Amino acid sequence: MNFPILCIDTATKACSVSLFDREKVWAQRNVIEDGYVHAEQLHVLCDEVLHEAGIEAEDLHAVAVGKGPGSYTGLRIGVSAAKGFAFGVGIPLISLPTLQIMSAAALDCENIEEGILRPLLDARRMEVYSAAYDISLREMKHCQALLLEESPFAQELEKGPVYFFGDGMPKAREDLQAHPHARFIEDIHPNTALVKDLVFKKLEAGDVEDVAYFEPFYLKDFIAKLPKKML
């Protein structure tokens, strides 16, 4: 096996783990559940893909992780596991935006020849988190919080097809479905097996994280609050 890499994403309700090298994906697991059960399943899934590929953790060349945006709980589980492998084995840590991983899944699901990819993650009320990618998965616009009532996609829709997907897509669909350039893709979740080339590109460029200080991108800053009766 040529430079095996373990790749993890737990930013959403999907828990995705894959193991690949430069040539192919050797094993993958994708579990999607409404309740965040990543804490119970992630280490089992990691063990399964390592066993299926016939290697030990010590054989890994690097570990990659989806850095969000996503839920506090989900991201902490995945990032903690990835840091554990990086520290324990002494290997580089690579991060990818979860929205980019989702966009790779959209391209795998649909025959898209042109247009803009718009992954949408549900935030609160009529707000979504989104970034824009072209069909080569190059980031065109950085991730930011967008208010749907402000018509944030109007200019893009005037230029050509825009593909919307992710758990924030249903909120946008009602206002956008009448537009001739709006496209909607159902049931798109992060699938780490589809970002092999992106991971190796970052590794070869030396674009790796400082394991000690790396932090993911949370949907909202986590704020620990005292119960009301204690205030």
MONORRA-V398414 format. One record per pair of residues at least 12 apart in sequence whose ideal C-beta (glycine too) atoms are under 10 Angstrom apart, sorted by the first residue. I is the first residue (numbers start at 0). J is the second residue. Records with the same first field share a line. If there is no record, write none. Layout:
I = J / J
This chain:
0 = 18 / 19 / 20 / 21 / 22 / 23 / 25 / 52 / 53 / 54 / 58 / 59 / 60
1 = 19 / 20 / 21 / 22 / 23 / 60
2 = 19 / 20 / 21 / 22 / 59 / 60 / 61 / 199 / 202
3 = 18 / 19 / 20 / 21 / 25 / 49 / 52 / 53 / 54 / 58 / 59 / 60 / 61
4 = 17 / 18 / 19 / 20 / 21 / 59 / 60 / 61 / 62 / 63 / 90 / 91 / 93 / 191 / 195 / 198 / 199 / 202
5 = 17 / 18 / 19 / 26 / 45 / 48 / 49 / 52 / 54 / 56 / 59 / 60 / 61 / 62 / 63 / 64 / 80 / 81 / 84 / 85 / 88 / 90 / 191
6 = 18 / 19 / 24 / 27 / 48 / 61 / 62 / 63 / 64 / 65 / 81 / 93 / 95 / 100 / 190 / 191 / 192 / 193 / 194 / 195 / 197 / 198
7 = 37 / 41 / 44 / 45 / 48 / 62 / 63 / 64 / 65 / 76 / 77 / 78 / 80 / 81 / 84 / 189 / 191
8 = 29 / 37 / 63 / 64 / 65 / 66 / 67 / 69 / 73 / 74 / 77 / 81 / 95 / 97 / 100 / 101 / 188 / 189 / 190 / 191 / 194
9 = 30 / 35 / 37 / 38 / 40 / 41 / 44 / 64 / 65 / 67 / 69 / 70 / 72 / 73 / 74 / 75 / 76 / 77 / 78 / 79 / 80 / 81 / 97 / 189 / 215
10 = 37 / 64 / 65 / 66 / 67 / 68 / 69 / 70 / 73 / 74 / 76 / 77 / 78 / 96 / 97 / 98 / 100 / 101 / 120 / 189 / 215 / 216 / 217 / 218
11 = 31 / 35 / 37 / 65 / 67 / 68 / 69 / 70 / 73 / 74 / 97 / 100 / 101 / 120 / 121 / 165 / 166 / 188 / 189 / 218
12 = 30 / 31 / 32 / 33 / 34 / 35 / 36 / 37 / 69 / 70 / 73 / 166 / 188 / 189
13 = 29 / 30 / 31 / 32 / 37 / 65 / 69 / 73 / 97 / 100 / 101 / 104 / 166 / 187 / 188 / 189 / 190 / 191
14 = 28 / 29 / 30 / 31 / 32 / 35 / 36 / 37 / 38 / 39 / 40 / 41 / 43 / 44 / 73 / 76 / 77 / 188 / 189 / 191
15 = 27 / 28 / 29 / 30 / 31 / 41 / 44 / 65 / 77 / 97 / 100 / 104 / 188 / 189 / 190 / 191 / 192 / 193 / 194
16 = 28 / 29 / 30 / 40 / 41 / 42 / 43 / 44 / 45 / 46 / 47 / 48 / 49 / 77 / 80 / 191 / 192
17 = 29 / 44 / 48 / 52 / 63 / 190 / 191 / 192 / 193 / 194 / 195 / 198
18 = 45 / 47 / 48 / 49 / 50 / 51 / 52 / 54 / 59 / 191 / 192
19 = 48 / 52 / 63 / 191 / 192 / 193 / 194 / 195 / 196 / 198 / 199
20 = 52 / 54 / 60 / 195 / 199
21 = 60 / 195 / 196 / 199
22 = 195
23 = 192 / 195
24 = 48 / 52 / 191 / 192 / 193 / 195
25 = 48 / 49 / 51 / 52 / 53 / 54 / 192
26 = 44 / 47 / 48 / 49 / 50 / 51 / 52 / 53 / 54 / 192
27 = 44 / 47 / 48 / 51 / 52 / 190 / 191 / 192 / 193
28 = 40 / 41 / 43 / 44 / 45 / 47 / 48 / 51 / 191 / 192
29 = 44 / 104 / 188 / 189 / 190 / 191 / 192
30 = 43 / 44 / 188
31 = 186 / 188 / 189
35 = 70 / 72 / 73 / 76
36 = 76
37 = 70 / 72 / 73 / 74 / 75 / 76 / 77 / 80
38 = 72 / 73 / 75 / 76 / 79 / 80
39 = 76
40 = 76
41 = 73 / 76 / 77 / 79 / 80 / 81
42 = 76 / 80 / 83
44 = 80
45 = 62 / 80 / 81 / 83 / 84
48 = 191 / 192
55 = 88
56 = 83 / 84 / 87 / 88 / 90
57 = 87 / 88 / 89 / 90
58 = 88 / 90
59 = 84 / 85 / 87 / 88 / 89 / 90 / 91
60 = 88 / 90 / 91 / 199 / 202
61 = 81 / 84 / 85 / 88 / 90 / 91 / 92 / 93 / 198 / 199 / 201 / 202 / 207
62 = 80 / 81 / 82 / 83 / 84 / 85 / 86 / 87 / 88 / 90 / 91 / 92 / 93 / 94 / 198 / 210
63 = 81 / 84 / 85 / 91 / 92 / 93 / 94 / 95 / 100 / 191 / 194 / 195 / 197 / 198 / 199 / 201 / 202 / 207 / 208
64 = 77 / 78 / 79 / 80 / 81 / 82 / 84 / 85 / 92 / 93 / 94 / 95 / 97 / 191 / 208 / 213 / 215
65 = 77 / 78 / 81 / 94 / 95 / 96 / 97 / 98 / 99 / 100 / 101 / 189 / 191 / 194 / 215 / 216
66 = 78 / 81 / 93 / 94 / 95 / 96 / 97 / 98 / 99 / 100 / 208 / 213 / 214 / 215 / 216
67 = 94 / 96 / 97 / 98 / 120 / 128 / 142 / 214 / 215 / 216 / 217 / 218
68 = 96 / 97 / 98 / 118 / 120 / 122 / 128 / 129 / 130 / 142 / 143 / 144 / 215 / 216 / 217 / 218 / 219
69 = 97 / 98 / 120 / 128 / 189 / 215 / 216 / 217 / 218
70 = 120 / 217 / 218 / 219 / 221
71 = 215 / 217 / 218 / 219 / 220 / 221 / 222
72 = 217 / 221
73 = 97 / 215 / 217 / 218
74 = 97 / 214 / 215 / 216 / 217 / 218 / 221
75 = 214 / 215 / 217 / 221
77 = 97 / 215
78 = 92 / 94 / 208 / 213 / 214 / 215
79 = 215
81 = 93 / 94 / 208 / 210 / 213 / 215
82 = 208 / 210 / 211 / 213
83 = 210
84 = 210
85 = 207 / 208 / 210 / 211 / 213
86 = 210 / 211
89 = 210
90 = 207 / 210
91 = 201 / 202 / 205 / 206 / 207 / 208 / 210
92 = 207 / 208 / 209 / 210 / 211 / 213
93 = 194 / 197 / 198 / 199 / 200 / 201 / 202 / 206 / 207 / 208
94 = 198 / 201 / 206 / 207 / 208 / 213 / 214 / 215 / 216
95 = 136 / 189 / 191 / 194 / 197 / 198 / 201
96 = 118 / 130 / 132 / 136 / 138 / 141 / 142 / 197 / 216
97 = 118 / 120 / 128 / 130 / 142 / 165 / 188 / 189 / 191 / 215 / 216
98 = 116 / 117 / 118 / 119 / 120 / 128 / 129 / 130 / 131 / 132 / 138 / 141 / 142 / 165 / 189 / 216
99 = 116 / 118 / 130 / 132 / 136 / 137 / 138 / 142 / 189 / 194 / 197
100 = 118 / 136 / 188 / 189 / 190 / 191 / 192 / 193 / 194 / 197
101 = 116 / 118 / 119 / 120 / 130 / 132 / 164 / 165 / 166 / 184 / 187 / 188 / 189 / 190 / 193
102 = 115 / 116 / 117 / 118 / 130 / 131 / 132 / 133 / 134 / 136 / 138 / 162 / 164 / 165 / 187 / 189 / 193 / 194
103 = 116 / 118 / 132 / 136 / 187 / 189 / 190 / 191 / 192 / 193 / 194 / 195 / 196 / 197
104 = 118 / 164 / 165 / 184 / 186 / 187 / 188 / 189 / 190 / 191 / 192 / 193 / 194
105 = 117 / 118 / 132 / 134 / 136 / 162 / 163 / 164 / 165 / 182 / 184 / 187 / 190 / 193
106 = 132 / 134 / 135 / 136 / 162 / 184 / 187 / 193
107 = 187 / 190 / 192 / 193
108 = 162 / 164 / 184 / 185 / 186 / 187 / 190 / 193
109 = 162 / 164 / 182 / 184 / 187
111 = 134 / 160 / 162 / 182 / 184
112 = 134 / 160
113 = 133 / 134 / 159 / 160
114 = 133 / 134 / 155 / 158 / 159 / 160 / 161 / 162 / 180 / 182
115 = 131 / 132 / 133 / 134 / 139 / 140 / 152 / 155 / 156 / 158 / 159 / 160 / 161 / 162 / 163 / 180 / 182
116 = 129 / 130 / 131 / 132 / 133 / 134 / 136 / 139 / 160 / 161 / 162 / 163 / 164 / 182 / 184 / 187
117 = 129 / 130 / 131 / 132 / 139 / 140 / 145 / 151 / 152 / 155 / 156 / 161 / 162 / 163 / 164 / 165 / 167 / 168 / 171 / 175 / 181 / 182
118 = 130 / 131 / 132 / 142 / 162 / 163 / 164 / 165 / 166 / 167 / 168 / 184 / 187 / 189
119 = 145 / 147 / 152 / 163 / 164 / 165 / 166 / 167 / 168 / 169 / 170 / 171 / 172 / 187
120 = 142 / 144 / 165 / 166 / 167 / 168 / 218
121 = 165 / 166 / 167 / 168 / 169 / 170 / 171 / 218
122 = 144 / 145 / 146 / 167 / 170 / 218 / 219
123 = 144 / 218 / 219
124 = 146 / 147 / 148 / 170
125 = 145 / 146 / 147 / 148 / 149 / 167 / 170 / 171 / 174
126 = 144 / 145 / 146 / 147 / 148 / 167 / 170 / 218
127 = 143 / 144 / 145 / 146 / 147 / 151 / 163 / 165 / 166 / 167 / 168 / 170 / 171
128 = 142 / 143 / 144 / 145 / 165 / 167 / 216 / 218 / 219
129 = 141 / 142 / 143 / 144 / 145 / 147 / 151 / 152 / 163 / 165 / 167 / 168 / 171
130 = 142 / 143
131 = 143 / 152 / 155 / 161
132 = 162
134 = 162
136 = 193 / 194 / 196 / 197
139 = 155
140 = 155
142 = 216
144 = 218 / 219
145 = 167 / 171
147 = 167 / 170 / 171 / 173 / 174 / 175
148 = 174
150 = 174 / 175
151 = 171
152 = 171 / 174 / 175 / 178 / 180 / 181
153 = 175 / 178
155 = 180 / 181
156 = 175 / 178 / 179 / 180 / 181
157 = 178 / 180
158 = 180
159 = 180
160 = 179 / 180 / 181 / 182
161 = 175 / 178 / 180 / 181 / 182 / 183
162 = 180 / 181 / 182 / 183 / 184 / 187
163 = 175 / 176 / 181 / 182 / 183 / 184 / 187
164 = 182 / 183 / 184 / 185 / 186 / 187 / 188
165 = 184 / 187 / 188 / 189
166 = 186 / 187 / 188
168 = 183 / 184 / 185 / 187
169 = 183 / 185
171 = 183
